[in-house]
Amino acid sequence: LNGDEVTVRKILQALRELVDAEDKHHPLADEKLVVKLREKGYDVARRTVAKYRIQLGIAESRLRKQ
């Protein structure tokens, strides 16, 4: 594994944790996920978050609302 792969793996894990911990009545939109990931030190674009979210099989926020 190179450094980039490790970082991507960490970002994917952080993204999964954020979605798992979110308020299921008010799921986090990709823009909010970007803010939360930046707070954790991961500087990613919204479209990158969307790509990773899709890779993880996580629906967009409006489809995650319960």
All heavy atoms as TSV, in Angstrom:
chain	resi	resn	atom	element	x	y	z
A	1	LEU	N	N	0.840	-1.198	0.000
A	1	LEU	CA	C	0.000	0.000	0.000
A	1	LEU	C	C	0.875	1.247	0.000
A	1	LEU	O	O	1.824	1.333	0.750
A	1	LEU	CB	C	-0.867	0.040	1.259
A	1	LEU	CG	C	-1.966	-0.997	1.404
A	1	LEU	CD1	C	-2.653	-0.837	2.752
A	1	LEU	CD2	C	-2.967	-0.903	0.304
A	2	ASN	N	N	0.499	2.210	-0.837
A	2	ASN	CA	C	1.217	3.479	-0.770
A	2	ASN	C	C	0.449	4.441	0.130
A	2	ASN	O	O	-0.646	4.147	0.599
A	2	ASN	CB	C	1.460	4.061	-2.176
A	2	ASN	CG	C	0.169	4.433	-2.892
A	2	ASN	OD1	O	-0.823	4.786	-2.271
A	2	ASN	ND2	N	0.193	4.364	-4.209
A	3	GLY	N	N	1.013	5.600	0.382
A	3	GLY	CA	C	0.399	6.568	1.289
A	3	GLY	C	C	-0.977	7.013	0.854
A	3	GLY	O	O	-1.865	7.218	1.680
A	4	ASP	N	N	-1.164	7.164	-0.466
A	4	ASP	CA	C	-2.470	7.607	-0.968
A	4	ASP	C	C	-3.555	6.578	-0.663
A	4	ASP	O	O	-4.662	6.938	-0.282
A	4	ASP	CB	C	-2.420	7.861	-2.477
A	4	ASP	CG	C	-1.603	9.098	-2.832
A	4	ASP	OD1	O	-1.334	9.915	-1.922
A	4	ASP	OD2	O	-1.235	9.233	-4.007
A	5	GLU	N	N	-3.225	5.301	-0.830
A	5	GLU	CA	C	-4.212	4.252	-0.565
A	5	GLU	C	C	-4.595	4.221	0.911
A	5	GLU	O	O	-5.763	4.021	1.246
A	5	GLU	CB	C	-3.663	2.884	-0.976
A	5	GLU	CG	C	-3.549	2.704	-2.474
A	5	GLU	CD	C	-2.918	1.368	-2.834
A	5	GLU	OE1	O	-3.308	0.347	-2.241
A	5	GLU	OE2	O	-2.035	1.359	-3.702
A	6	VAL	N	N	-3.601	4.421	1.782
A	6	VAL	CA	C	-3.875	4.443	3.222
A	6	VAL	C	C	-4.789	5.614	3.546
A	6	VAL	O	O	-5.757	5.480	4.301
A	6	VAL	CB	C	-2.562	4.531	4.028
A	6	VAL	CG1	C	-2.843	4.769	5.504
A	6	VAL	CG2	C	-1.739	3.258	3.841
A	7	THR	N	N	-4.508	6.785	2.965
A	7	THR	CA	C	-5.329	7.969	3.218
A	7	THR	C	C	-6.754	7.750	2.732
A	7	THR	O	O	-7.712	8.071	3.444
A	7	THR	CB	C	-4.715	9.213	2.541
A	7	THR	OG1	O	-3.393	9.390	3.040
A	7	THR	CG2	C	-5.522	10.451	2.831
A	8	VAL	N	N	-6.912	7.215	1.530
A	8	VAL	CA	C	-8.260	6.955	0.994
A	8	VAL	C	C	-9.000	5.999	1.918
A	8	VAL	O	O	-10.164	6.220	2.245
A	8	VAL	CB	C	-8.190	6.389	-0.444
A	8	VAL	CG1	C	-9.548	5.849	-0.881
A	8	VAL	CG2	C	-7.697	7.458	-1.407
A	9	ARG	N	N	-8.318	4.980	2.370
A	9	ARG	CA	C	-8.948	4.014	3.278
A	9	ARG	C	C	-9.405	4.693	4.571
A	9	ARG	O	O	-10.495	4.425	5.081
A	9	ARG	CB	C	-7.957	2.887	3.581
A	9	ARG	CG	C	-8.600	1.675	4.207
A	9	ARG	CD	C	-7.656	0.512	4.241
A	9	ARG	NE	N	-7.452	-0.008	2.894
A	9	ARG	CZ	C	-6.711	-1.055	2.608
A	9	ARG	NH1	N	-6.069	-1.681	3.568
A	9	ARG	NH2	N	-6.585	-1.489	1.379
A	10	LYS	N	N	-8.568	5.593	5.098
A	10	LYS	CA	C	-8.925	6.324	6.325
A	10	LYS	C	C	-10.118	7.251	6.079
A	10	LYS	O	O	-10.999	7.379	6.932
A	10	LYS	CB	C	-7.732	7.129	6.837
A	10	LYS	CG	C	-6.662	6.271	7.462
A	10	LYS	CD	C	-5.510	7.119	7.970
A	10	LYS	CE	C	-4.437	6.257	8.599
A	10	LYS	NZ	N	-3.285	7.055	9.022
A	11	ILE	N	N	-10.131	7.906	4.934
A	11	ILE	CA	C	-11.253	8.790	4.605
A	11	ILE	C	C	-12.539	7.976	4.474
A	11	ILE	O	O	-13.589	8.370	4.987
A	11	ILE	CB	C	-10.976	9.596	3.315
A	11	ILE	CG1	C	-9.810	10.565	3.539
A	11	ILE	CG2	C	-12.233	10.355	2.871
A	11	ILE	CD1	C	-9.305	11.233	2.268
A	12	LEU	N	N	-12.460	6.833	3.794
A	12	LEU	CA	C	-13.642	5.973	3.652
A	12	LEU	C	C	-14.148	5.525	5.021
A	12	LEU	O	O	-15.361	5.526	5.271
A	12	LEU	CB	C	-13.305	4.752	2.781
A	12	LEU	CG	C	-13.085	5.019	1.295
A	12	LEU	CD1	C	-12.533	3.777	0.615
A	12	LEU	CD2	C	-14.360	5.466	0.619
A	13	GLN	N	N	-13.237	5.173	5.904
A	13	GLN	CA	C	-13.627	4.753	7.249
A	13	GLN	C	C	-14.274	5.908	8.001
A	13	GLN	O	O	-15.314	5.738	8.653
A	13	GLN	CB	C	-12.403	4.248	8.012
A	13	GLN	CG	C	-12.718	3.776	9.416
A	13	GLN	CD	C	-11.486	3.263	10.144
A	13	GLN	OE1	O	-10.432	3.079	9.561
A	13	GLN	NE2	N	-11.624	3.042	11.432
A	14	ALA	N	N	-13.682	7.097	7.913
A	14	ALA	CA	C	-14.241	8.279	8.589
A	14	ALA	C	C	-15.622	8.611	8.036
A	14	ALA	O	O	-16.543	8.945	8.790
A	14	ALA	CB	C	-13.294	9.465	8.433
A	15	LEU	N	N	-15.779	8.504	6.711
A	15	LEU	CA	C	-17.064	8.777	6.067
A	15	LEU	C	C	-18.126	7.797	6.564
A	15	LEU	O	O	-19.235	8.189	6.922
A	15	LEU	CB	C	-16.900	8.700	4.547
A	15	LEU	CG	C	-18.113	8.983	3.692
A	15	LEU	CD1	C	-18.656	10.379	3.953
A	15	LEU	CD2	C	-17.746	8.847	2.205
A	16	ARG	N	N	-17.771	6.519	6.613
A	16	ARG	CA	C	-18.699	5.482	7.108
A	16	ARG	C	C	-19.107	5.780	8.549
A	16	ARG	O	O	-20.281	5.692	8.910
A	16	ARG	CB	C	-18.025	4.107	6.996
A	16	ARG	CG	C	-18.709	2.984	7.738
A	16	ARG	CD	C	-20.081	2.641	7.270
A	16	ARG	NE	N	-20.091	2.082	5.946
A	16	ARG	CZ	C	-21.203	1.993	5.193
A	16	ARG	NH1	N	-22.348	2.421	5.661
A	16	ARG	NH2	N	-21.166	1.480	3.999
A	17	GLU	N	N	-18.142	6.176	9.390
A	17	GLU	CA	C	-18.440	6.462	10.796
A	17	GLU	C	C	-19.374	7.666	10.920
A	17	GLU	O	O	-20.280	7.670	11.754
A	17	GLU	CB	C	-17.139	6.706	11.567
A	17	GLU	CG	C	-16.326	5.428	11.765
A	17	GLU	CD	C	-14.924	5.680	12.289
A	17	GLU	OE1	O	-14.547	6.855	12.527
A	17	GLU	OE2	O	-14.187	4.689	12.456
A	18	LEU	N	N	-19.144	8.700	10.111
A	18	LEU	CA	C	-20.001	9.889	10.155
A	18	LEU	C	C	-21.447	9.539	9.787
A	18	LEU	O	O	-22.390	9.968	10.450
A	18	LEU	CB	C	-19.476	10.973	9.206
A	18	LEU	CG	C	-18.219	11.711	9.656
A	18	LEU	CD1	C	-17.670	12.558	8.508
A	18	LEU	CD2	C	-18.509	12.579	10.864
A	19	VAL	N	N	-21.609	8.753	8.733
A	19	VAL	CA	C	-22.957	8.382	8.293
A	19	VAL	C	C	-23.615	7.455	9.318
A	19	VAL	O	O	-24.795	7.614	9.633
A	19	VAL	CB	C	-22.918	7.733	6.890
A	19	VAL	CG1	C	-24.271	7.147	6.517
A	19	VAL	CG2	C	-22.473	8.755	5.853
A	20	ASP	N	N	-22.845	6.534	9.887
A	20	ASP	CA	C	-23.413	5.633	10.895
A	20	ASP	C	C	-23.883	6.390	12.136
A	20	ASP	O	O	-24.848	5.984	12.783
A	20	ASP	CB	C	-22.383	4.569	11.310
A	20	ASP	CG	C	-22.182	3.515	10.229
A	20	ASP	OD1	O	-22.975	3.478	9.258
A	20	ASP	OD2	O	-21.219	2.736	10.346
A	21	ALA	N	N	-23.209	7.506	12.455
A	21	ALA	CA	C	-23.510	8.253	13.674
A	21	ALA	C	C	-24.508	9.398	13.456
A	21	ALA	O	O	-24.924	10.038	14.415
A	21	ALA	CB	C	-22.218	8.816	14.260
A	22	GLU	N	N	-24.897	9.631	12.214
A	22	GLU	CA	C	-25.755	10.789	11.936
A	22	GLU	C	C	-27.163	10.595	12.474
A	22	GLU	O	O	-27.608	9.478	12.721
A	22	GLU	CB	C	-25.804	11.070	10.421
A	22	GLU	CG	C	-26.630	10.067	9.645
A	22	GLU	CD	C	-26.543	10.230	8.143
A	22	GLU	OE1	O	-25.872	11.143	7.656
A	22	GLU	OE2	O	-27.148	9.393	7.442
A	23	ASP	N	N	-27.875	11.713	12.631
A	23	ASP	CA	C	-29.290	11.702	13.012
A	23	ASP	C	C	-30.070	11.156	11.806
A	23	ASP	O	O	-30.053	11.758	10.737
A	23	ASP	CB	C	-29.732	13.140	13.344
A	23	ASP	CG	C	-31.216	13.241	13.691
A	23	ASP	OD1	O	-31.962	12.260	13.468
A	23	ASP	OD2	O	-31.614	14.313	14.164
A	24	LYS	N	N	-30.706	10.036	11.985
A	24	LYS	CA	C	-31.378	9.382	10.851
A	24	LYS	C	C	-32.573	10.180	10.327
A	24	LYS	O	O	-33.037	9.952	9.222
A	24	LYS	CB	C	-31.815	7.963	11.220
A	24	LYS	CG	C	-30.671	7.041	11.603
A	24	LYS	CD	C	-29.583	6.988	10.541
A	24	LYS	CE	C	-28.415	6.130	10.980
A	24	LYS	NZ	N	-27.225	6.320	10.170
A	25	HIS	N	N	-33.077	11.127	11.122
A	25	HIS	CA	C	-34.171	11.991	10.655
A	25	HIS	C	C	-33.642	13.196	9.888
A	25	HIS	O	O	-34.381	13.845	9.155
A	25	HIS	CB	C	-35.032	12.443	11.842
A	25	HIS	CG	C	-35.700	11.301	12.553
A	25	HIS	ND1	N	-36.720	10.570	11.995
A	25	HIS	CD2	C	-35.465	10.742	13.756
A	25	HIS	CE1	C	-37.090	9.618	12.826
A	25	HIS	NE2	N	-36.347	9.698	13.908
A	26	HIS	N	N	-32.365	13.513	10.095
A	26	HIS	CA	C	-31.720	14.642	9.406
A	26	HIS	C	C	-30.341	14.210	8.930
A	26	HIS	O	O	-29.327	14.636	9.481
A	26	HIS	CB	C	-31.606	15.854	10.343
A	26	HIS	CG	C	-32.924	16.306	10.883
A	26	HIS	ND1	N	-33.813	17.034	10.127
A	26	HIS	CD2	C	-33.501	16.126	12.084
A	26	HIS	CE1	C	-34.899	17.267	10.851
A	26	HIS	NE2	N	-34.741	16.722	12.045
A	27	PRO	N	N	-30.282	13.341	7.913
A	27	PRO	CA	C	-28.986	12.837	7.448
A	27	PRO	C	C	-28.114	13.972	6.893
A	27	PRO	O	O	-28.619	14.994	6.440
A	27	PRO	CB	C	-29.346	11.833	6.357
A	27	PRO	CG	C	-30.797	11.937	6.132
A	27	PRO	CD	C	-31.401	12.783	7.189
A	28	LEU	N	N	-26.815	13.746	6.951
A	28	LEU	CA	C	-25.853	14.742	6.494
A	28	LEU	C	C	-25.749	14.741	4.968
A	28	LEU	O	O	-25.504	13.701	4.362
A	28	LEU	CB	C	-24.478	14.446	7.097
A	28	LEU	CG	C	-24.391	14.492	8.618
A	28	LEU	CD1	C	-23.090	13.864	9.098
A	28	LEU	CD2	C	-24.524	15.915	9.111
A	29	ALA	N	N	-25.917	15.930	4.379
A	29	ALA	CA	C	-25.707	16.087	2.934
A	29	ALA	C	C	-24.211	16.032	2.657
A	29	ALA	O	O	-23.389	16.192	3.566
A	29	ALA	CB	C	-26.286	17.428	2.473
A	30	ASP	N	N	-23.844	15.817	1.398
A	30	ASP	CA	C	-22.428	15.723	1.035
A	30	ASP	C	C	-21.652	16.958	1.488
A	30	ASP	O	O	-20.519	16.847	1.957
A	30	ASP	CB	C	-22.265	15.523	-0.476
A	30	ASP	CG	C	-22.730	14.135	-0.931
A	30	ASP	OD1	O	-22.912	13.244	-0.079
A	30	ASP	OD2	O	-22.895	13.951	-2.147
A	31	GLU	N	N	-22.265	18.144	1.378
A	31	GLU	CA	C	-21.585	19.378	1.788
A	31	GLU	C	C	-21.255	19.345	3.280
A	31	GLU	O	O	-20.184	19.782	3.689
A	31	GLU	CB	C	-22.449	20.610	1.477
A	31	GLU	CG	C	-22.677	20.856	0.005
A	31	GLU	CD	C	-23.815	20.018	-0.590
A	31	GLU	OE1	O	-24.537	19.328	0.162
A	31	GLU	OE2	O	-23.971	20.039	-1.820
A	32	LYS	N	N	-22.182	18.841	4.082
A	32	LYS	CA	C	-21.946	18.748	5.532
A	32	LYS	C	C	-20.883	17.688	5.827
A	32	LYS	O	O	-20.089	17.852	6.753
A	32	LYS	CB	C	-23.238	18.386	6.272
A	32	LYS	CG	C	-24.296	19.450	6.202
A	32	LYS	CD	C	-23.984	20.578	7.153
A	32	LYS	CE	C	-25.162	21.537	7.228
A	32	LYS	NZ	N	-24.840	22.752	7.956
A	33	LEU	N	N	-20.886	16.608	5.053
A	33	LEU	CA	C	-19.860	15.583	5.235
A	33	LEU	C	C	-18.474	16.143	4.929
A	33	LEU	O	O	-17.504	15.815	5.617
A	33	LEU	CB	C	-20.168	14.361	4.355
A	33	LEU	CG	C	-21.395	13.545	4.791
A	33	LEU	CD1	C	-21.789	12.551	3.712
A	33	LEU	CD2	C	-21.135	12.831	6.113
A	34	VAL	N	N	-18.381	17.020	3.918
A	34	VAL	CA	C	-17.108	17.676	3.596
A	34	VAL	C	C	-16.620	18.462	4.805
A	34	VAL	O	O	-15.447	18.360	5.197
A	34	VAL	CB	C	-17.253	18.617	2.367
A	34	VAL	CG1	C	-16.035	19.526	2.229
A	34	VAL	CG2	C	-17.445	17.806	1.096
A	35	VAL	N	N	-17.516	19.242	5.419
A	35	VAL	CA	C	-17.145	20.052	6.589
A	35	VAL	C	C	-16.646	19.153	7.723
A	35	VAL	O	O	-15.610	19.420	8.333
A	35	VAL	CB	C	-18.347	20.915	7.054
A	35	VAL	CG1	C	-18.060	21.596	8.380
A	35	VAL	CG2	C	-18.707	21.930	5.979
A	36	LYS	N	N	-17.383	18.082	7.986
A	36	LYS	CA	C	-17.013	17.169	9.077
A	36	LYS	C	C	-15.663	16.488	8.796
A	36	LYS	O	O	-14.851	16.327	9.707
A	36	LYS	CB	C	-18.087	16.098	9.271
A	36	LYS	CG	C	-19.446	16.634	9.664
A	36	LYS	CD	C	-19.553	16.809	11.140
A	36	LYS	CE	C	-20.985	17.098	11.545
A	36	LYS	NZ	N	-21.051	17.482	12.946
A	37	LEU	N	N	-15.440	16.093	7.547
A	37	LEU	CA	C	-14.165	15.457	7.204
A	37	LEU	C	C	-13.017	16.457	7.320
A	37	LEU	O	O	-11.926	16.097	7.764
A	37	LEU	CB	C	-14.224	14.855	5.792
A	37	LEU	CG	C	-15.073	13.592	5.672
A	37	LEU	CD1	C	-15.302	13.240	4.208
A	37	LEU	CD2	C	-14.410	12.424	6.396
A	38	ARG	N	N	-13.255	17.702	6.936
A	38	ARG	CA	C	-12.212	18.738	7.074
A	38	ARG	C	C	-11.872	18.961	8.536
A	38	ARG	O	O	-10.714	19.197	8.875
A	38	ARG	CB	C	-12.648	20.031	6.393
A	38	ARG	CG	C	-12.572	19.899	4.894
A	38	ARG	CD	C	-12.741	21.195	4.145
A	38	ARG	NE	N	-12.554	20.927	2.719
A	38	ARG	CZ	C	-13.127	21.615	1.762
A	38	ARG	NH1	N	-13.895	22.648	2.045
A	38	ARG	NH2	N	-12.912	21.302	0.496
A	39	GLU	N	N	-12.884	18.879	9.415
A	39	GLU	CA	C	-12.637	19.008	10.859
A	39	GLU	C	C	-11.725	17.887	11.349
A	39	GLU	O	O	-10.976	18.062	12.304
A	39	GLU	CB	C	-13.952	18.984	11.642
A	39	GLU	CG	C	-14.788	20.237	11.478
A	39	GLU	CD	C	-16.189	20.122	12.064
A	39	GLU	OE1	O	-16.534	19.056	12.629
A	39	GLU	OE2	O	-16.944	21.104	11.944
A	40	LYS	N	N	-11.783	16.744	10.679
A	40	LYS	CA	C	-10.930	15.608	11.033
A	40	LYS	C	C	-9.575	15.664	10.316
A	40	LYS	O	O	-8.755	14.771	10.474
A	40	LYS	CB	C	-11.634	14.288	10.678
A	40	LYS	CG	C	-12.866	13.998	11.521
A	40	LYS	CD	C	-13.524	12.711	11.056
A	40	LYS	CE	C	-14.674	12.309	11.929
A	40	LYS	NZ	N	-14.244	11.658	13.168
A	41	GLY	N	N	-9.377	16.695	9.495
A	41	GLY	CA	C	-8.088	16.858	8.827
A	41	GLY	C	C	-8.018	16.314	7.416
A	41	GLY	O	O	-6.943	16.255	6.827
A	42	TYR	N	N	-9.162	15.915	6.856
A	42	TYR	CA	C	-9.185	15.398	5.482
A	42	TYR	C	C	-9.764	16.470	4.561
A	42	TYR	O	O	-10.944	16.786	4.646
A	42	TYR	CB	C	-10.043	14.134	5.381
A	42	TYR	CG	C	-9.566	13.009	6.276
A	42	TYR	CD1	C	-10.353	12.547	7.324
A	42	TYR	CD2	C	-8.329	12.414	6.066
A	42	TYR	CE1	C	-9.928	11.510	8.143
A	42	TYR	CE2	C	-7.889	11.380	6.886
A	42	TYR	CZ	C	-8.690	10.939	7.918
A	42	TYR	OH	O	-8.258	9.928	8.721
A	43	ASP	N	N	-8.925	17.017	3.689
A	43	ASP	CA	C	-9.358	18.077	2.779
A	43	ASP	C	C	-9.832	17.432	1.473
A	43	ASP	O	O	-9.026	17.098	0.609
A	43	ASP	CB	C	-8.207	19.051	2.520
A	43	ASP	CG	C	-8.654	20.261	1.720
A	43	ASP	OD1	O	-9.875	20.521	1.663
A	43	ASP	OD2	O	-7.784	20.933	1.143
A	44	VAL	N	N	-11.142	17.217	1.366
A	44	VAL	CA	C	-11.707	16.568	0.181
A	44	VAL	C	C	-12.810	17.439	-0.414
A	44	VAL	O	O	-13.471	18.178	0.293
A	44	VAL	CB	C	-12.276	15.167	0.503
A	44	VAL	CG1	C	-11.179	14.187	0.844
A	44	VAL	CG2	C	-13.287	15.225	1.630
A	45	ALA	N	N	-12.989	17.324	-1.717
A	45	ALA	CA	C	-14.034	18.064	-2.423
A	45	ALA	C	C	-15.377	17.349	-2.264
A	45	ALA	O	O	-15.426	16.139	-1.999
A	45	ALA	CB	C	-13.683	18.173	-3.902
A	46	ARG	N	N	-16.458	18.088	-2.457
A	46	ARG	CA	C	-17.792	17.495	-2.339
A	46	ARG	C	C	-17.974	16.352	-3.321
A	46	ARG	O	O	-18.525	15.316	-2.992
A	46	ARG	CB	C	-18.879	18.568	-2.556
A	46	ARG	CG	C	-20.274	18.025	-2.258
A	46	ARG	CD	C	-21.366	18.683	-3.059
A	46	ARG	NE	N	-21.074	18.780	-4.465
A	46	ARG	CZ	C	-21.252	17.787	-5.355
A	46	ARG	NH1	N	-21.700	16.620	-4.968
A	46	ARG	NH2	N	-20.964	17.968	-6.619
A	47	ARG	N	N	-17.498	16.529	-4.549
A	47	ARG	CA	C	-17.689	15.447	-5.532
A	47	ARG	C	C	-16.869	14.207	-5.169
A	47	ARG	O	O	-17.254	13.087	-5.514
A	47	ARG	CB	C	-17.412	15.938	-6.947
A	47	ARG	CG	C	-16.020	16.350	-7.243
A	47	ARG	CD	C	-15.932	16.851	-8.692
A	47	ARG	NE	N	-14.577	17.200	-9.010
A	47	ARG	CZ	C	-14.031	18.392	-8.780
A	47	ARG	NH1	N	-14.750	19.352	-8.240
A	47	ARG	NH2	N	-12.779	18.631	-9.089
A	48	THR	N	N	-15.763	14.402	-4.465
A	48	THR	CA	C	-14.981	13.257	-3.985
A	48	THR	C	C	-15.752	12.529	-2.894
A	48	THR	O	O	-15.800	11.296	-2.871
A	48	THR	CB	C	-13.610	13.721	-3.458
A	48	THR	OG1	O	-12.940	14.449	-4.497
A	48	THR	CG2	C	-12.751	12.545	-3.037
A	49	VAL	N	N	-16.371	13.294	-2.001
A	49	VAL	CA	C	-17.209	12.688	-0.955
A	49	VAL	C	C	-18.336	11.890	-1.607
A	49	VAL	O	O	-18.623	10.763	-1.201
A	49	VAL	CB	C	-17.765	13.769	0.001
A	49	VAL	CG1	C	-18.872	13.204	0.887
A	49	VAL	CG2	C	-16.650	14.350	0.849
A	50	ALA	N	N	-18.955	12.454	-2.639
A	50	ALA	CA	C	-20.045	11.752	-3.333
A	50	ALA	C	C	-19.530	10.450	-3.945
A	50	ALA	O	O	-20.177	9.400	-3.835
A	50	ALA	CB	C	-20.644	12.650	-4.404
A	51	LYS	N	N	-18.353	10.502	-4.561
A	51	LYS	CA	C	-17.766	9.304	-5.176
A	51	LYS	C	C	-17.503	8.231	-4.112
A	51	LYS	O	O	-17.856	7.054	-4.295
A	51	LYS	CB	C	-16.463	9.677	-5.890
A	51	LYS	CG	C	-15.763	8.499	-6.554
A	51	LYS	CD	C	-14.512	8.927	-7.276
A	51	LYS	CE	C	-13.338	8.913	-6.334
A	51	LYS	NZ	N	-12.050	9.066	-6.995
A	52	TYR	N	N	-16.900	8.631	-2.999
A	52	TYR	CA	C	-16.595	7.670	-1.929
A	52	TYR	C	C	-17.879	7.129	-1.316
A	52	TYR	O	O	-17.963	5.952	-0.972
A	52	TYR	CB	C	-15.731	8.320	-0.844
A	52	TYR	CG	C	-14.300	8.611	-1.255
A	52	TYR	CD1	C	-13.487	9.424	-0.474
A	52	TYR	CD2	C	-13.742	8.085	-2.419
A	52	TYR	CE1	C	-12.171	9.697	-0.823
A	52	TYR	CE2	C	-12.440	8.354	-2.788
A	52	TYR	CZ	C	-11.658	9.160	-1.977
A	52	TYR	OH	O	-10.359	9.421	-2.328
A	53	ARG	N	N	-18.879	7.995	-1.149
A	53	ARG	CA	C	-20.166	7.568	-0.576
A	53	ARG	C	C	-20.776	6.479	-1.458
A	53	ARG	O	O	-21.255	5.451	-0.961
A	53	ARG	CB	C	-21.098	8.782	-0.458
A	53	ARG	CG	C	-22.451	8.472	0.088
A	53	ARG	CD	C	-23.315	9.699	0.262
A	53	ARG	NE	N	-23.382	10.580	-0.897
A	53	ARG	CZ	C	-24.004	10.282	-2.047
A	53	ARG	NH1	N	-24.580	9.111	-2.209
A	53	ARG	NH2	N	-24.043	11.154	-3.038
A	54	ILE	N	N	-20.727	6.679	-2.771
A	54	ILE	CA	C	-21.260	5.697	-3.714
A	54	ILE	C	C	-20.460	4.395	-3.634
A	54	ILE	O	O	-21.027	3.300	-3.629
A	54	ILE	CB	C	-21.286	6.279	-5.140
A	54	ILE	CG1	C	-22.346	7.393	-5.209
A	54	ILE	CG2	C	-21.559	5.195	-6.176
A	54	ILE	CD1	C	-22.234	8.280	-6.446
A	55	GLN	N	N	-19.130	4.520	-3.541
A	55	GLN	CA	C	-18.278	3.323	-3.413
A	55	GLN	C	C	-18.661	2.497	-2.189
A	55	GLN	O	O	-18.613	1.266	-2.223
A	55	GLN	CB	C	-16.799	3.716	-3.281
A	55	GLN	CG	C	-16.123	4.080	-4.567
A	55	GLN	CD	C	-14.657	4.451	-4.353
A	55	GLN	OE1	O	-14.092	4.241	-3.285
A	55	GLN	NE2	N	-14.046	5.005	-5.380
A	56	LEU	N	N	-19.045	3.188	-1.114
A	56	LEU	CA	C	-19.416	2.506	0.128
A	56	LEU	C	C	-20.859	1.999	0.108
A	56	LEU	O	O	-21.312	1.359	1.051
A	56	LEU	CB	C	-19.227	3.458	1.326
A	56	LEU	CG	C	-17.785	3.796	1.685
A	56	LEU	CD1	C	-17.746	4.946	2.682
A	56	LEU	CD2	C	-17.071	2.578	2.247
A	57	GLY	N	N	-21.589	2.314	-0.962
A	57	GLY	CA	C	-22.975	1.869	-1.063
A	57	GLY	C	C	-23.918	2.671	-0.188
A	57	GLY	O	O	-24.966	2.174	0.226
A	58	ILE	N	N	-23.542	3.926	0.100
A	58	ILE	CA	C	-24.359	4.801	0.943
A	58	ILE	C	C	-25.191	5.701	0.028
A	58	ILE	O	O	-24.652	6.379	-0.844
A	58	ILE	CB	C	-23.472	5.671	1.861
A	58	ILE	CG1	C	-22.635	4.771	2.784
A	58	ILE	CG2	C	-24.328	6.638	2.677
A	58	ILE	CD1	C	-21.546	5.509	3.531
A	59	ALA	N	N	-26.492	5.699	0.236
A	59	ALA	CA	C	-27.391	6.516	-0.586
A	59	ALA	C	C	-27.199	7.998	-0.275
A	59	ALA	O	O	-26.661	8.360	0.770
A	59	ALA	CB	C	-28.836	6.120	-0.316
A	60	GLU	N	N	-27.690	8.861	-1.182
A	60	GLU	CA	C	-27.624	10.292	-0.903
A	60	GLU	C	C	-28.527	10.622	0.281
A	60	GLU	O	O	-29.422	9.846	0.634
A	60	GLU	CB	C	-27.969	11.112	-2.138
A	60	GLU	CG	C	-29.316	10.822	-2.732
A	60	GLU	CD	C	-29.513	11.533	-4.065
A	60	GLU	OE1	O	-29.941	12.691	-4.037
A	60	GLU	OE2	O	-29.215	10.932	-5.113
A	61	SER	N	N	-28.313	11.786	0.900
A	61	SER	CA	C	-28.955	12.099	2.179
A	61	SER	C	C	-30.478	12.015	2.117
A	61	SER	O	O	-31.111	11.486	3.030
A	61	SER	CB	C	-28.522	13.473	2.683
A	61	SER	OG	O	-28.869	14.492	1.764
A	62	ARG	N	N	-31.089	12.523	1.042
A	62	ARG	CA	C	-32.562	12.515	1.007
A	62	ARG	C	C	-33.129	11.098	0.972
A	62	ARG	O	O	-34.263	10.874	1.397
A	62	ARG	CB	C	-33.078	13.352	-0.165
A	62	ARG	CG	C	-32.759	12.807	-1.516
A	62	ARG	CD	C	-33.207	13.774	-2.628
A	62	ARG	NE	N	-32.879	13.236	-3.930
A	62	ARG	CZ	C	-33.615	12.352	-4.580
A	62	ARG	NH1	N	-34.739	11.915	-4.075
A	62	ARG	NH2	N	-33.219	11.909	-5.766
A	63	LEU	N	N	-32.345	10.149	0.496
A	63	LEU	CA	C	-32.791	8.753	0.462
A	63	LEU	C	C	-32.481	8.008	1.753
A	63	LEU	O	O	-32.989	6.916	1.979
A	63	LEU	CB	C	-32.150	8.032	-0.731
A	63	LEU	CG	C	-32.509	8.585	-2.108
A	63	LEU	CD1	C	-31.747	7.858	-3.201
A	63	LEU	CD2	C	-33.996	8.514	-2.358
A	64	ARG	N	N	-31.633	8.612	2.605
A	64	ARG	CA	C	-31.316	8.004	3.906
A	64	ARG	C	C	-32.261	8.474	5.003
A	64	ARG	O	O	-32.253	7.935	6.101
A	64	ARG	CB	C	-29.866	8.321	4.332
A	64	ARG	CG	C	-28.818	7.763	3.404
A	64	ARG	CD	C	-27.434	7.753	4.004
A	64	ARG	NE	N	-26.998	8.985	4.625
A	64	ARG	CZ	C	-26.337	9.962	4.002
A	64	ARG	NH1	N	-26.049	9.863	2.720
A	64	ARG	NH2	N	-25.945	11.035	4.667
A	65	LYS	N	N	-33.081	9.476	4.693
A	65	LYS	CA	C	-33.986	10.033	5.717
A	65	LYS	C	C	-35.006	8.995	6.129
A	65	LYS	O	O	-35.557	8.287	5.317
A	65	LYS	CB	C	-34.677	11.276	5.134
A	65	LYS	CG	C	-35.434	12.069	6.173
A	65	LYS	CD	C	-35.987	13.329	5.573
A	65	LYS	CE	C	-34.915	14.398	5.514
A	65	LYS	NZ	N	-35.466	15.731	5.223
A	66	GLN	N	N	-35.225	8.887	7.436
A	66	GLN	CA	C	-36.197	7.911	7.949
A	66	GLN	C	C	-37.355	8.601	8.596
A	66	GLN	O	O	-37.269	9.656	9.109
A	66	GLN	CB	C	-35.530	6.983	8.957
A	66	GLN	CG	C	-34.491	6.096	8.308
A	66	GLN	CD	C	-33.858	5.135	9.305
A	66	GLN	OE1	O	-34.052	5.237	10.497
A	66	GLN	NE2	N	-33.091	4.213	8.786
